[in-house]
């Protein structure tokens, strides 16, 4: 599992995925907060060892990227942001958002 903050052209990401596979990884996944997918990113992802790339919907996934690869999955952070705003507004702790059970439900 590769975790990153931003995927731009996906050069480093895809090289890392291919190296992991070369060193014996059976499956390789990537997770990032922001998927920009500029230039050759979609083709690189489609052609590399990555099985799936999961990104948040902080940047819209362009149609030309969708057309070049089916390996990208976008998840919504809307419920998570709603929970954070609600907690701040009501003066409550946001630590519950980092609980695996609640956080997982908010990203589902």
C-alpha positions in Angstrom: 0.0 0.0 0.0 1.4 3.3 -1.1 0.1 6.5 0.6 0.7 10.0 -0.7 -0.8 13.4 -0.5 -1.0 14.4 -4.2 -0.7 12.5 -7.4 0.3 14.8 -10.2 1.9 13.0 -13.2 2.1 9.7 -11.3 5.8 9.2 -12.3 7.1 8.5 -8.8 4.0 6.6 -7.8 4.1 4.2 -10.7 7.8 3.6 -10.4 7.4 2.7 -6.8 4.5 0.4 -7.6 6.5 -1.4 -10.2 9.4 -1.8 -7.8 7.2 -3.2 -5.1 5.9 -5.8 -7.6 9.5 -6.5 -8.7 10.4 -7.2 -5.1 7.6 -9.7 -4.6 4.5 -7.8 -3.7 1.5 -9.7 -4.8 -0.8 -6.7 -5.0 -0.1 -3.0 -5.0 -2.6 -0.3 -4.1 -2.2 3.5 -3.8 -4.2 6.0 -1.7 -3.9 9.8 -2.0 -5.8 12.8 -0.9 -5.7 14.8 -4.1 -5.6 13.2 -7.5 -4.6 15.8 -10.1 -3.7 13.2 -12.8 -1.9 15.6 -15.2 -0.1 14.8 -18.4 0.7 11.1 -18.7 -0.6 10.1 -15.3 -3.6 8.1 -16.4 -1.6 6.1 -19.0 1.1 5.5 -16.5 -1.4 4.2 -13.9 -3.1 2.0 -16.5 0.2 0.5 -17.6 1.8 -0.1 -14.2 1.6 -2.7 -11.5 -1.0 -0.8 -9.4 -4.3 -2.7 -9.0 -6.2 0.4 -7.8 -5.7 4.0 -6.9 -8.1 5.6 -4.4 -8.4 9.4 -4.1 -10.7 11.8 -2.4 -13.0 13.9 -4.4 -11.1 17.1 -3.6 -10.3 17.6 -7.3 -12.8 16.5 -10.0 -11.7 13.5 -12.0 -11.6 14.6 -15.6 -13.4 12.6 -18.3 -10.2 12.1 -20.3 -8.6 10.5 -17.3 -11.6 8.2 -16.8 -11.4 7.2 -20.4 -7.7 6.2 -20.1 -7.9 4.0 -17.0 -10.4 2.2 -14.9 -8.0 1.8 -12.0 -8.9 5.1 -10.2 -11.7 5.1 -7.6 -12.9 8.4 -6.1 -14.4 8.5 -2.6 -16.3 11.4 -1.2 -15.1 13.4 1.8 -18.4 15.2 2.2 -19.6 13.4 5.3 -16.2 13.7 6.9 -16.2 17.5 6.3 -19.8 17.7 7.5 -18.7 16.0 10.8 -15.8 18.3 11.2 -17.8 21.5 10.6 -20.6 20.2 12.9 -18.1 19.4 15.7 -16.4 22.8 15.5 -19.7 24.7 15.4 -21.0 22.8 18.4 -17.7 23.1 20.3 -17.2 19.3 20.4 -14.0 17.3 20.0 -13.1 16.2 16.5 -11.1 13.2 17.8 -14.1 10.9 17.1 -13.6 11.6 13.4 -10.3 9.7 13.7 -12.0 6.7 15.1 -11.8 3.8 12.6 -15.5 2.9 13.0 -16.9 6.4 12.6 -14.3 7.7 10.2 -14.9 4.6 7.9 -18.6 5.2 7.9 -18.1 8.9 7.0 -16.0 8.0 4.0 -18.3 5.2 2.8 
